[in-house]
Amino acid sequence: MVRWVDIALEEGVRFFVTSLGNPRWVVDRVRPLGGVVYHDVTELRWARKGADAGVDGLIAVNRRAGGHAGPRDVRALLDELAPVGLPVVCAGGIGDAQGFAEALAMGYAGAQLGTRFIATTECRASDAYKQAIVRSGEGDVVLTERLTGIPISVLNTPYVRRIGLRSSALARWLLRNKRTRYGMRSLYALRAGLMLKRASLDESRSDYWQAGKSVAAIDAVEPAGEIVRRFARVACAADAQ
Ligand SMILES: Cc1cc2nc3c(=O)[nH]c(=O)nc-3n(C[C@H](O)[C@H](O)[C@H](O)COP(=O)(O)O)c2cc1C
């Protein structure tokens, strides 16, 4: 990771997003070069840890997010993070320009979108994955612990129905235990890597597709630039009113 951050800096990248662990080492590398670090958080204690490490802003990952979702509702999370005094970006549940404008009106400084940008012409995800996002509604999105040990938001495919949503009592215990936690996470990461490799070799064999509740507002595969321009237009118009 240190090497990748150094290469990114060498190539001119000046905006970094950190998530798990303590982001101080990233801040220490990026700040002297005039870069900015925003930290993904799901609740106040992680925000305080990021603020203590010197991050420039927070990305509030709420319970509607794709990928590893948090436990909090979009507004409750903003209120909870306000005392930290850093700009807060909304992550989770935004699929259309209206949702983006609403997040800004609520007090968020910006938005981080994941699911929306999978259904773009530029994204190298399989067509089947993109079409599944376009077709799906909120009810097709579930949180499962069975893939990584912590809740991850995915489309409810036959594979996900087969493995289930809750980790076994033994897996949960091993993930909590200080001695076995690291080994368990490595095992999950290895399995996820193997699955991704298999899916990249034969895209029709994808076992699971990560997506958040924002699927409900996504109804077409579009170029990423068009999405960003439309979002900016609608947000500016809403601001002018
Ligand atoms: C396929 C996929 C992979 C993701 N991978 C990561 C990741 O590696 N690290 C991370 O911090 N967030 C990751 N996320 C979360 C996004 O950065 C973002 O917070 C989230 O997608 C926002 O919710 P949305 O999908 O409703 O827009 C991922 C999301 C998706 C959909």
The ligand as an ORCA input file, in Angstrom:
! r2SCAN-3c Opt
* xyz 0 1
  C     -18.484     -2.809     -6.285
  C     -18.162     -1.892     -5.152
  C     -16.888     -1.963     -4.612
  C     -16.533     -1.115     -3.562
  N     -15.280     -1.187     -3.053
  C     -14.917     -0.365     -2.049
  C     -13.600     -0.429     -1.517
  O     -12.773     -1.225     -1.939
  N     -13.288      0.413     -0.506
  C     -14.189      1.330     -0.008
  O     -13.852      2.074      0.909
  N     -15.451      1.406     -0.502
  C     -15.817      0.602     -1.506
  N     -17.100      0.673     -2.017
  C     -18.040      1.658     -1.463
  C     -18.079      2.951     -2.312
  O     -16.852      3.618     -2.233
  C     -19.182      3.909     -1.861
  O     -18.988      4.345     -0.538
  C     -20.564      3.290     -1.954
  O     -20.669      2.552     -3.139
  C     -21.633      4.372     -1.911
  O     -22.902      3.798     -2.017
  P     -23.689      3.620     -3.415
  O     -23.171      2.345     -3.988
  O     -25.112      3.562     -2.996
  O     -23.373      4.797     -4.279
  C     -17.480     -0.182     -3.052
  C     -18.776     -0.120     -3.609
  C     -19.121     -0.964     -4.649
  C     -20.529     -0.873     -5.201
*
